[in-house]
């Protein structure tokens, strides 16, 4: 029996204009599922850590380069071809789309797609996206997840919209602001928004040093 191992990458970003979480997909060039949207990845074909393979495949297929991937879990899938068995390991990462857009020569088959409009994906890729999304939701309960996806300075309503997109539920404005202002690593600035048509909102930023101290106290590992 032939046994193969594959890696798949679930790369999330956040569209600040549409307030939507997005995932990076590629259009498969080869069979099976040729021409369909799928996750970047491929077979492990070198003696290297799976995460290194995943990052390399992602870079080759999309032009997107990442320094860190977090494992979601391992999966077992019987290959449609008789006598083959396939295992795969899924990884996810968060990227600011302003800095990590697909390379210009790859955009014809590598695109960001809203999670709310995700097409039916081949193999078990749809399940992997859902599993990574749940992992991201869990991480956001005690890690500064949005600060990987928002500008360095932001108003609280933008932060609230991110959490609403992440959990797909509306949040009470007063309770949300009370919760955020209680976080020791979210720092209020003596600045307001510029160039907006509405009343400018106060700006906030993520304080790395304060979070490091908070992490040591709570013994939590940052994303």
N, C-alpha and C positions, 0 to 999 in steps of 0.2 A: 504493500500500500504506500502511495506517495503522500508525504505529509509536508504541507507548506505553512509558512507563517507570514501574515501580512500586518501592516500598520496602517491606521487611518487617522486623519487629523480633523478635529472639529475646531475651527478657528472662529471665535466670536468677535464682533465689533459692535459699535453703537452708532446709529445714524442720528445725529443731534438735531437735524432739521425735522425728520419725520418721527423722532422719538421711538425708534424701533431697534430691537436687537437683530443683528444679521449674522449669517454664517457663510463662510467662503466655500463655494462649490466649483467643481470643474466639469466640463462636458467631456465624457469619456471618448477617446479617439479609437479605442480598440474593443473588440468583442471580449467577453460578453457585455451586454448593455451598452453597446456602441452608440454614441450620440446622446446618451442620457446624462442628466445631472447627477453627480455623485460627490463623495468626499475625496479630497486629495489623499494620496497614499500609494501603497504598493507593497510588493513582496520584499521580505528581508533577504537580501542577496549578498551581504557582506558581514564579516565578523566584527560587529560593532553593537553597542547598546541599542535596543529597540527605539529609544527616544531619539538617538542620533540618526537612525534610519528614517524615522518619521520626519524630522526636521529637514533632512536631505531631500526626501521625496517631495515635501511641500515646496521647497525652494526650486526644485527642478520643474515642477508642474505649474507653479503660480508665480515664481519670482519673489514670493514673500519669504523673508528670513526671520526666524525667531530664535531667541537665545534660551528659552525655557518652555518646556511642554510638561503638563501635569497629566499623569495617567488617569483615565476614567476606569477601565477594567479590561479584562481579557474576555474573548468570545470564542465559541466553537461553532463552526458552520460546516455542514457536509456539502462538499462541492458537487454540483450537478453531474460532473464527469465521474463515471463509475470508477471506483478504486482510488479516489482522492479524498483527502481529509484536510480541511483548512481551519487554522486557528488565526485569530487576529487580536491585536492590542490597539485600543483606541486612546488617543491623547487629545487634550484640549488646551487652548491658549487664548489669551485676550490681547487684542491688538487695536491700537488707535488707527482708524482707517486713514486719517490724514497723513500718517507716516508709513503705513504698511499696505498701501493699495497694491493690487496685482501689477506686475511689470507690464509696461506698455505693449510688449509683443505677446502677452499672454491673455489680455483682456477679452479676446474673442472667444475664449473658452474657460476663463476663470473669472467668476463674478461673485459679488456679495448679494445675498438673497435674504429678504425679510423672513424671520422665523414664522411669522403669521401667514406667509405665502409660500411656504416650502413645498416644492413639488414632491410627488411620490419618488422616493429614492430607491435604487436597486439594492439587492443583497440585504444586509441588515443595517444599512447606513441610516435609515430613518430611526431605528431604535437607538443607535449610537448617539444621534443628535439629541434625542429626548433624554437619554441617560446623562449626557454631558450638561444639558440645560438644567436638569435637576441637581447635578453636582455643583453647578454655578450658583443656583439658588441657595443651596445649603451653605456654600462658602461665603456668600454675601451676608449671612446672618452674623458673622463674627470676623470677617476680613474686609478690608477697604477695596472691594472689587471695583466700584465705579470710578475710582481714581486712576485706573489704568485706561479708562475709556472717555473720560471727560477732559475738558481743557484744564489747565493748571488752576485757573480762577473761575469760579462758577457761582451763579445765584442758587439759592436753595430750591427754587421751583424746578430748575433743570435737574438737580439731584433727585428730587421727588419723581419726576417723569421717568428717570432711568429706572428707579425701583418699581414703578408701575409697569414699565415695559418688561422688566425681568420677571415679575411675579404675575403679570397679566391680571391685576386687580387695581381698582382705584384706592388711593390711600387718603385718610383723613388729614387735611392740611395742618391743622393745629397739633394733632398728636405726632405727626411726622416731624414737624419743626422742633417740637419739644424733645423728641428722641435724638435728633441730629445734634442739637445744641448741647446735649448731655454727653456726647462723644468727645473724649479728651484730645483726639487727633484731628478734629475738624475745626479750623481756625477762622474766626471772623476777621475780615480785613476792613480797614478804614477807606474802602473804595466802593464805588457803585458801577453798574453797567454803563457803557458808553455807546452812543449812537443808536439808541433804541427809541421807538415811537411812544412807548408807554413810560410810566413813572419808573425811573431806574431802581433796580433792586440792589441790595447790599451784596457784595461778593465774599466768597469763602474760599479756602484752600485746604489741601491736605498737608498736615504737618508730619513729615517723615520721622523726625526725632521723637515727637510725642507718641507716634504709633509704635516705634521701636521700644520705648519705655513701657507702653501699654502691653505689648506683646510679651515682654519679659515677665511682667507681673502676672499675666493670665496664662503664660506658657503656651501660647498659640503660635502656629507657624503661618507667616503671611503668604499670600498667594505669590 
